């Protein structure tokens, strides 16, 4: 099996006047070591040589005040199944700096970040990526981000507009995006008809104990896209809003840190294998991958 290569870089957003931290994970030759990314650890081969072949790109969009490393185990799983994975941190809406939360600027920035990250990935690994073959995985407001970059037309909501009237959010669709995976998506920014231009296959996964984005958010997608038959909706019994993230390190797992908590009797580790298989099977159907990865050779 190929190693999980890792390149760390920063992407310039000239509109936001900010840098977007980005990790690219990819099938590689090399020796993996356990690396720390803040409080999170993952076995990767830093700056290792990519294996031969071309692979689809999967971009992961994290939730509000989040981090892409909360989806590290999913990312590694996808690399091992023949995908290159981009893990951007949405500057201004992360655990380190959340000063753009609940603003119209954040709603515009996030989809643009995805396009900039796709551009950067193709620049970095152009000989190893299938042309114009991208999927986006989005959790919570990351689900909003995925829908917006795939053609959704958002409007500001009550948090963003405050005393101002609703206004459209200007987003440029990226037609390289061919499939979406929505994990407990937040969709309140899409009015009726706003998702009609979303015409790509969608896998939507929700939990029946989610009080942050309850079933109305999922119905916005099912009722809003151009073709409901393009959406596969799976509900995990007992799962809440944060249950699709990797388990947090022990020092972060505490009752006051809600993302680390699951409903009584539910353990997110128990669903990870099934969740990952559902996602990789959907991606295989929609954006494809290589039949098999070569065995790893250190270089």
DOMI-191313 format. One record per residue (C-alpha): x, y, z; residue number from 1; residue in one letter. Coordinates in Angstrom, 3 decimals, always signed. Each point is the difference from the previous one (the first is absolute). Layout:
REM DOMI-191313
{{X Y Z} NUM "A"}
...
***
This chain:
REM DOMI-191313
{{+0.000 +0.000 +0.000} 1 "X"}
{{+1.239 +3.492 -0.805} 2 "X"}
{{+1.061 +2.337 +2.765} 3 "X"}
{{-2.028 +3.126 +0.829} 4 "X"}
{{+2.114 +2.859 -1.286} 5 "X"}
{{-0.489 +3.502 +1.382} 6 "X"}
{{+0.920 +3.453 -1.289} 7 "X"}
{{-0.695 +3.093 +2.083} 8 "X"}
{{-0.405 +3.346 -1.737} 9 "X"}
{{-1.874 +3.278 +0.088} 10 "X"}
{{-2.317 +1.328 -2.693} 11 "X"}
{{-0.373 +3.733 -0.601} 12 "X"}
{{-3.528 +1.431 -0.021} 13 "X"}
{{+0.408 +3.460 -1.489} 14 "X"}
{{-3.661 +0.879 +0.595} 15 "X"}
{{+0.050 -0.779 +3.725} 16 "X"}
{{+3.631 +1.141 +0.187} 17 "X"}
{{+0.815 -3.126 +1.956} 18 "X"}
{{+1.894 -3.282 -0.191} 19 "X"}
{{-1.864 -3.318 -0.029} 20 "X"}
{{+1.963 -2.795 +1.717} 21 "X"}
{{-0.229 -3.152 -2.098} 22 "X"}
{{+1.112 -3.597 +0.448} 23 "X"}
{{+0.087 -2.243 -3.062} 24 "X"}
{{-0.121 -3.720 +0.762} 25 "X"}
{{+0.750 -2.403 -2.844} 26 "X"}
{{+1.087 -3.571 -0.799} 27 "X"}
{{+3.770 +0.009 +0.323} 28 "X"}
{{+3.234 -1.922 +0.209} 29 "X"}
{{+1.770 +0.497 +3.306} 30 "X"}
{{+0.095 -0.735 +3.695} 31 "X"}
{{-2.863 +1.204 +2.156} 32 "X"}
{{+0.630 +1.518 +3.399} 33 "X"}
{{-2.527 +1.246 +2.515} 34 "X"}
{{-0.182 +3.765 -0.365} 35 "X"}
{{-1.760 +2.565 +2.173} 36 "X"}
{{-2.300 +2.579 -1.550} 37 "X"}
{{-0.854 +2.065 +3.033} 38 "X"}
{{-1.568 -2.453 +2.462} 39 "X"}
{{-0.768 -2.522 -2.759} 40 "X"}
{{+2.297 -2.801 -1.132} 41 "X"}
{{+0.106 -1.907 -3.271} 42 "X"}
{{+2.419 -2.435 -1.636} 43 "X"}
{{+1.276 +1.656 -3.188} 44 "X"}
{{+3.115 +0.219 -2.159} 45 "X"}
{{+0.857 +3.691 -0.150} 46 "X"}
{{+0.897 +1.214 -3.518} 47 "X"}
{{+0.300 -3.583 -1.281} 48 "X"}
{{-0.014 -0.674 -3.745} 49 "X"}
{{-3.479 -0.716 -1.401} 50 "X"}
{{-0.625 -3.427 -1.525} 51 "X"}
{{-0.592 -0.194 -3.722} 52 "X"}
{{-3.464 +0.339 -1.464} 53 "X"}
{{-2.748 +2.595 +0.131} 54 "X"}
{{-2.611 +0.320 +2.721} 55 "X"}
{{-3.180 +1.976 +0.694} 56 "X"}
{{+0.234 +2.943 +2.395} 57 "X"}
{{-2.136 +0.152 +3.141} 58 "X"}
{{-0.206 +3.299 +1.903} 59 "X"}
{{-1.248 -0.077 +3.618} 60 "X"}
{{-1.764 +3.103 +1.354} 61 "X"}
{{-0.107 +0.120 +3.801} 62 "X"}
{{-2.720 +1.416 +2.233} 63 "X"}
{{-0.351 +3.315 +1.832} 64 "X"}
{{+2.966 +0.801 +2.259} 65 "X"}
{{+1.456 -3.313 -1.122} 66 "X"}
{{+3.123 -1.613 -1.374} 67 "X"}
{{+0.589 -2.317 -2.954} 68 "X"}
{{+1.928 -2.341 +2.303} 69 "X"}
{{-3.287 -0.982 +1.637} 70 "X"}
{{-0.518 -2.123 -3.153} 71 "X"}
{{+3.537 -1.410 -0.091} 72 "X"}
{{-0.951 -3.682 +0.171} 73 "X"}
{{-2.490 +0.364 -2.860} 74 "X"}
{{+2.658 +1.812 -2.026} 75 "X"}
{{+2.545 -2.760 +0.587} 76 "X"}
{{-2.575 -2.654 -0.915} 77 "X"}
{{-0.698 +1.761 -3.301} 78 "X"}
{{+3.707 +0.251 -0.834} 79 "X"}
{{+0.320 -3.740 +0.571} 80 "X"}
{{-2.888 -0.514 -2.439} 81 "X"}
{{+1.524 +2.024 -2.811} 82 "X"}
{{-0.890 +3.661 +0.566} 83 "X"}
{{+1.974 +3.164 +0.515} 84 "X"}
{{-1.520 +1.915 +2.903} 85 "X"}
{{+0.197 +3.750 +0.604} 86 "X"}
{{-0.501 +1.183 +3.580} 87 "X"}
{{-0.357 +3.810 +0.073} 88 "X"}
{{-0.567 +2.083 +3.116} 89 "X"}
{{-2.633 +2.656 -0.787} 90 "X"}
{{+1.854 +3.071 +1.252} 91 "X"}
{{-2.279 +2.171 +2.126} 92 "X"}
{{-2.224 -2.948 +0.935} 93 "X"}
{{+2.385 -2.375 +1.801} 94 "X"}
{{+0.740 -1.085 +3.564} 95 "X"}
{{+2.974 +2.400 -0.002} 96 "X"}
{{-1.667 +3.026 -1.566} 97 "X"}
{{-3.769 +0.209 -0.282} 98 "X"}
{{-0.349 +3.736 -0.611} 99 "X"}
{{-2.026 -0.439 -3.216} 100 "X"}
{{-2.648 -2.277 +1.521} 101 "X"}
{{-3.596 +1.141 -0.522} 102 "X"}
{{+0.951 +2.467 -2.726} 103 "X"}
{{-0.947 +0.290 -3.658} 104 "X"}
{{+3.729 +0.089 -0.744} 105 "X"}
{{+0.433 -3.488 +1.435} 106 "X"}
{{-2.798 -1.330 -2.209} 107 "X"}
{{+1.802 +1.411 -3.039} 108 "X"}
{{+3.507 -0.948 +1.135} 109 "X"}
{{-0.585 -3.692 +0.607} 110 "X"}
{{-1.028 -1.046 -3.542} 111 "X"}
{{+2.760 +2.159 -1.464} 112 "X"}
{{+2.488 -1.796 +2.269} 113 "X"}
{{-1.059 -3.296 -1.582} 114 "X"}
{{+0.727 +1.274 -3.503} 115 "X"}
{{+3.371 +1.417 +1.077} 116 "X"}
{{+0.881 -3.295 +1.661} 117 "X"}
{{-0.954 -1.967 -3.116} 118 "X"}
{{+2.244 +2.303 -2.038} 119 "X"}
{{+2.865 -0.512 +2.463} 120 "X"}
{{-0.401 -3.779 +0.019} 121 "X"}
{{+0.169 -0.154 -3.793} 122 "X"}
{{+3.080 +2.202 +0.036} 123 "X"}
{{+1.734 -2.157 +2.615} 124 "X"}
{{-0.979 -3.441 -1.278} 125 "X"}
{{-1.108 +0.658 -3.584} 126 "X"}
{{+1.554 -3.210 -1.349} 127 "X"}
{{-1.837 -2.083 +2.597} 128 "X"}
{{-3.530 +1.427 -0.147} 129 "X"}
{{-2.769 -0.942 -2.405} 130 "X"}
{{-1.003 +3.114 -1.966} 131 "X"}
{{-3.055 +1.840 +1.310} 132 "X"}
{{-0.969 -2.888 +2.271} 133 "X"}
{{-0.734 +1.364 +3.483} 134 "X"}
{{-2.287 -0.960 +2.862} 135 "X"}
{{-0.692 +2.178 +3.041} 136 "X"}
{{-0.785 -1.382 +3.446} 137 "X"}
{{-1.588 +2.569 +2.314} 138 "X"}
{{-1.034 -0.260 +3.634} 139 "X"}
{{-2.528 +2.437 +1.518} 140 "X"}
{{+0.748 +3.411 -1.554} 141 "X"}
{{+2.444 -1.965 -2.130} 142 "X"}
{{-3.132 -1.536 -1.530} 143 "X"}
{{-1.169 +3.523 -0.835} 144 "X"}
{{+3.422 +0.607 -1.531} 145 "X"}
{{-0.205 -3.108 -2.174} 146 "X"}
{{-3.491 +0.861 -1.255} 147 "X"}
{{+0.995 +3.605 -0.739} 148 "X"}
{{+3.088 -0.931 -2.015} 149 "X"}
{{-2.107 -2.540 -1.929} 150 "X"}
{{-2.469 +2.662 -1.158} 151 "X"}
{{-2.181 +0.868 +2.998} 152 "X"}
{{-1.032 +3.653 +0.289} 153 "X"}
{{+0.132 +1.034 +3.679} 154 "X"}
{{-1.504 +2.945 +1.825} 155 "X"}
{{+1.024 +1.411 +3.343} 156 "X"}
{{-1.830 -1.388 +3.016} 157 "X"}
{{-1.008 +1.572 +3.303} 158 "X"}
{{+3.475 -0.311 +1.534} 159 "X"}
{{+1.701 +1.761 -2.900} 160 "X"}
{{-2.476 +2.725 -0.803} 161 "X"}
{{-0.910 +0.980 +3.558} 162 "X"}
{{-1.754 +3.368 -0.554} 163 "X"}
{{+0.536 -0.047 -3.776} 164 "X"}
{{-2.465 -1.464 -2.518} 165 "X"}
{{+0.853 -3.362 -1.626} 166 "X"}
{{+2.473 +0.237 -2.833} 167 "X"}
{{+1.365 -2.457 -2.556} 168 "X"}
{{+3.486 -1.364 +0.544} 169 "X"}
{{+2.113 +0.144 -3.137} 170 "X"}
{{+1.544 -3.421 -0.665} 171 "X"}
{{+1.639 -1.238 -3.197} 172 "X"}
{{-0.772 -3.677 -0.625} 173 "X"}
{{+2.897 -2.329 -0.753} 174 "X"}
{{-1.049 -2.463 -2.663} 175 "X"}
{{+2.977 -2.256 +0.697} 176 "X"}
{{-2.003 -1.211 +3.007} 177 "X"}
{{-1.724 -3.204 -1.102} 178 "X"}
{{-1.367 -1.426 +3.278} 179 "X"}
{{-0.874 +1.082 +3.555} 180 "X"}
{{+0.020 -1.775 +3.354} 181 "X"}
{{-2.014 +1.933 +2.589} 182 "X"}
{{+0.448 -0.922 +3.657} 183 "X"}
{{-2.708 +1.522 +2.220} 184 "X"}
{{-0.193 +2.950 -2.408} 185 "X"}
{{-1.076 +3.488 +1.074} 186 "X"}
{{-2.214 +1.340 -2.798} 187 "X"}
{{-1.972 +2.918 +1.459} 188 "X"}
{{+1.633 +2.436 -2.452} 189 "X"}
{{-1.767 -1.543 -3.000} 190 "X"}
{{-3.491 +1.277 -0.777} 191 "X"}
{{-2.532 -2.012 -2.035} 192 "X"}
{{+1.403 -0.378 -3.502} 193 "X"}
{{+3.544 +0.926 +1.038} 194 "X"}
{{+1.340 -3.540 -0.530} 195 "X"}
{{-1.519 -0.635 -3.433} 196 "X"}
{{+3.382 +0.470 -1.679} 197 "X"}
{{+1.573 -2.769 +2.122} 198 "X"}
{{+0.016 -2.852 -2.516} 199 "X"}
{{+2.697 -2.324 +1.335} 200 "X"}
{{-0.446 -3.249 +1.948} 201 "X"}
{{-0.324 +0.514 +3.749} 202 "X"}
{{+0.518 -2.352 +2.936} 203 "X"}
{{-1.622 +1.577 +3.071} 204 "X"}
{{+0.594 -1.567 +3.411} 205 "X"}
{{-1.839 +1.222 +3.067} 206 "X"}
{{-0.639 -1.111 +3.583} 207 "X"}
{{-3.428 -0.418 +1.534} 208 "X"}
{{+1.173 +1.643 +3.243} 209 "X"}
{{+1.339 +3.169 -1.659} 210 "X"}
{{-1.384 +3.103 +1.713} 211 "X"}
{{+2.410 +2.391 -1.773} 212 "X"}
{{-1.151 -0.743 -3.544} 213 "X"}
{{-3.267 -1.943 +0.373} 214 "X"}
{{-1.907 -1.661 -2.812} 215 "X"}
{{-1.189 +3.273 -1.582} 216 "X"}
{{+3.556 +0.623 -1.226} 217 "X"}
{{+0.059 -3.350 -1.791} 218 "X"}
{{-3.438 +0.650 -1.489} 219 "X"}
{{+1.335 +3.248 -1.478} 220 "X"}
{{+2.408 -2.115 -2.040} 221 "X"}
{{-2.469 -2.742 -0.941} 222 "X"}
{{-2.655 +2.499 -1.049} 223 "X"}
{{+2.376 +2.568 -1.433} 224 "X"}
{{+2.351 -1.702 -2.450} 225 "X"}
{{-0.925 -0.368 -3.645} 226 "X"}
{{-0.397 -3.781 +0.184} 227 "X"}
{{-0.837 -1.614 +3.331} 228 "X"}
{{+1.021 -3.370 -1.442} 229 "X"}
{{+3.591 +1.325 -0.041} 230 "X"}
{{+0.012 +0.072 +3.826} 231 "X"}
{{+0.685 -3.063 +2.134} 232 "X"}
{{-1.030 +0.759 +3.592} 233 "X"}
{{+1.173 -2.234 +2.829} 234 "X"}
{{-0.995 +0.531 +3.635} 235 "X"}
{{+2.189 -1.400 +2.800} 236 "X"}
{{-2.083 -1.025 +2.992} 237 "X"}
{{+1.191 +1.567 +3.247} 238 "X"}
{{+2.421 +2.407 -1.695} 239 "X"}
{{+0.082 +3.702 +0.828} 240 "X"}
{{+1.482 +2.958 -1.847} 241 "X"}
{{+3.659 -0.656 +0.808} 242 "X"}
{{-0.133 -3.787 -0.162} 243 "X"}
{{+1.537 -0.168 -3.490} 244 "X"}
{{+3.289 +1.564 +1.086} 245 "X"}
{{+3.018 -1.966 +1.165} 246 "X"}
{{+0.222 -0.594 +3.729} 247 "X"}
{{+1.830 +2.815 +1.759} 248 "X"}
{{+3.193 -0.526 +2.005} 249 "X"}
{{-0.603 -0.979 +3.635} 250 "X"}
{{+0.999 +3.424 +1.305} 251 "X"}
{{-2.694 +1.630 -2.174} 252 "X"}
{{-2.763 -2.492 +0.787} 253 "X"}
{{-2.001 +1.671 +2.742} 254 "X"}
{{-3.688 +0.855 +0.520} 255 "X"}
{{+0.478 +3.742 -0.464} 256 "X"}
{{+1.544 -0.558 -3.464} 257 "X"}
{{-3.145 -0.983 -1.884} 258 "X"}
{{+1.658 -1.233 -3.221} 259 "X"}
{{+1.696 -2.753 +2.011} 260 "X"}
{{-3.278 -1.317 +1.414} 261 "X"}
{{-2.484 -2.539 -1.359} 262 "X"}
{{-3.524 -0.846 +1.196} 263 "X"}
{{-0.205 -2.528 +2.867} 264 "X"}
{{+0.643 -3.521 -1.233} 265 "X"}
{{+1.515 +1.156 -3.306} 266 "X"}
{{+3.705 -0.141 -0.827} 267 "X"}
{{+1.106 +1.605 -3.254} 268 "X"}
{{+2.900 -2.445 -0.275} 269 "X"}
{{-2.546 -2.774 -0.576} 270 "X"}
{{-1.311 +1.572 -3.221} 271 "X"}
{{+3.285 +1.134 -1.521} 272 "X"}
{{+0.610 -3.118 -2.108} 273 "X"}
{{-3.534 +0.013 -1.417} 274 "X"}
{{+0.061 +3.766 -0.542} 275 "X"}
{{+3.318 -0.169 -1.846} 276 "X"}
{{-1.211 -2.894 -2.161} 277 "X"}
{{-3.176 +1.882 -0.923} 278 "X"}
{{+2.016 +3.041 -1.044} 279 "X"}
{{+2.670 -1.859 -1.956} 280 "X"}
{{-2.631 -2.116 -1.805} 281 "X"}
{{-1.880 +3.175 -0.992} 282 "X"}
{{+3.176 +1.657 -1.231} 283 "X"}
{{+0.925 -3.088 -1.995} 284 "X"}
{{-3.375 +0.185 -1.756} 285 "X"}
{{+0.138 +3.720 -0.676} 286 "X"}
{{+3.616 +1.121 -0.515} 287 "X"}
{{+1.718 -3.392 -0.194} 288 "X"}
{{+3.491 -0.979 +1.059} 289 "X"}
{{+2.775 -2.381 -0.979} 290 "X"}
{{-0.683 -3.725 +0.152} 291 "X"}
{{+2.884 -0.642 +2.385} 292 "X"}
{{+2.867 +1.910 +1.550} 293 "X"}
{{+3.545 -1.296 -0.328} 294 "X"}
{{+1.748 -1.389 +3.039} 295 "X"}
{{+1.973 +2.621 +1.851} 296 "X"}
{{+3.695 +0.344 -0.721} 297 "X"}
{{+2.120 +2.382 +2.012} 298 "X"}
{{+1.945 +2.567 -1.961} 299 "X"}
***
